[in-house]
Every structure is written in C-alpha cells, then in structure tokens.
C-alpha cells in the first residue's frame, strides 16, 4: 500500500511501559500495510499517571485519555491508541475525533497473583482477613461477593510497579497477600507466568471494553482514518458497540462499578451480560440478553441497560459515596 501520503504519523500515548508496548504493536501492524511509514511516538505523562490517590477525586480514569485527546484535537499528534476500558461512557466523543478502528480483542479475563515464593493458587486459599489489591471498584465488588472476609485495598501505578509492591520489593504501608490484574496486560508485558487463578467471566465479569484497543484520529484526517480502518476488526467493533451503548445509558464512567461483556455466538447472534454493583459487593443487579432480529448491537446495549435500570441500577450507582 503506497497511497498514504509522505508524512510522519505522530502517535500520542501515555508513557507507561504498557502504553508503549501497545504502540509498538500498532506500529508493527500499520507497517504491514505501509512498509515505508515513518512513525514518531510522542509519549506524555498525564495528570492521572502522577496521581497516587483515588482517581475518582481527580475526575476519573478518563483523565488518562483526555490529555492525549486534546493533543489530537490541537493537531500535535495524528492518532492515539486507547484501552477502551479507560474511555468514559458518560460523555460524548471529543469534538472532531473518531475511533477509526478496533484491534482484535485480547483475553478479557482477570487473574489472581500471589507474592513471589507464595504457595497460594486461588482466592479460596487466602486466609480470612487477607489483603487483596486491585485498582478497580468492579473487581473489588466481585471479590467481596465471594470472599466478604478479605480486605480489598486500592493499589495503582504501572503493572510492573504494582507487582513489585505485591512482592515487597517496592515498599508500601500494607503487606499484600494477593492482587488482581488483567490477563491481557500481563501478556502484553511478558508477565503471564505470574498469574495463578484466571477467573472465568462467570466468576468475575469484565470491564466494558476490556482487552480492546481503539485507534483514534481526527474525523477530517481522511488519510489517517483510511489507514487505520485497514486494521479494524469488525467483530470487536460490534461487541464494543453493544457494551458501550449499555455503559452510556447507565451514565457510567471508568470508576463506576459496572461490568459488561458482549460475545458473538457461533451462529452470529450477539450475547450481552451487564452488571452493576455497590462498592462493597453487597448489592448487585444482573442482566443477560441476546440480539433480536437484526442483531443490532446498539439495540442490544439499550435493552440490557433498560433491564438493569428497571432492577434499580441507578440507585446502586448513585448510592455510592464519592
């Protein structure tokens, strides 16, 4: 493919090892279509990356995305690579920007890790009162449903530094007995061997957009949009659409205890499960629906959202103390 104009493609990204690994992956895929493509990576450290407290106090995980979107809107970069689970569902797309493509989805499941040298293998192996680390309200709520006797604490930072905190090589105030992370993140960093118990999506329903990378650009930049569209995975785009329509209808953001996962049955029919939890896991509502005639992902997302709201999801979401 030689129809991409001779220009440098500037990619905006967070500066974390995970984000840079994702950009390397996207760059390699783009060069299969445009072998002579000149790519310039422009990493930035966002306000959210520097903040060690509760992200909700700062404005939510959407801050990871916002600073890069602003660079894109200003024309300082030509595209961005975003983890879709970090993209807020309670606000419209930034003006002038589109997701031109979604890459094939990685493993959406969560995984339990133990400190180096520990014999622990599963959540059931943890003693009463054990301390489990996770950054996600969604995970915390689902862990406490099964093990209300453990203490779930928030630990943030890059995946590598979180694992160092688990192993005790990086000092923190609390000794950690286990940690829950995303399987796909460990795989991208070559750390999959650290995982012990991989939770099925029935045991721990994943975040909306889990395991999916979205490639974003300016709507009016046709050259970049056309190049990115060559990488689009239609099935992933369809499934993400159903999940994000549900999330948007629930007015959910990245710190909301909302889970959602859409799959495509062998016959092509869509299946969407959605859950909303209270922060302590004591209250939750669940809905599971299949695509009807037309199998429209947006219609399916709307139906699951309506069912969850009918069951009291709004009260659960708004009853969460900030």
Secondary structure, 3 states (H helix, E strand, C coil): CCCCCCCEEEEEEECCHHHHHHHHHHHHHHHHHCCCCEEEEEEECCHHHHCCCCHHHHCCCHHHHHHHHHHHHHCCCCEEEEEHHHCCCCCCCCCCEEEEEECCCCCCCEEEECCCCCCCCCHHHCCCCCEEECCCHHHHHHHHHHCCCCEEECCCCCHHHHHHHHHCCCCCCCCCCEEEEEHHHHHHCCCHHHEEEECCCCCCCCCCCCCCEEEEEECCCHHHHHHHHCCCCHHHHHHHHHHHHHHHHCCCCCCCCEEEEEEECCCCCEEEEEEEECCCCCCEEEEEEECCCCCCHHHHHHHHHHHHHHCCHHHHHHCCCC
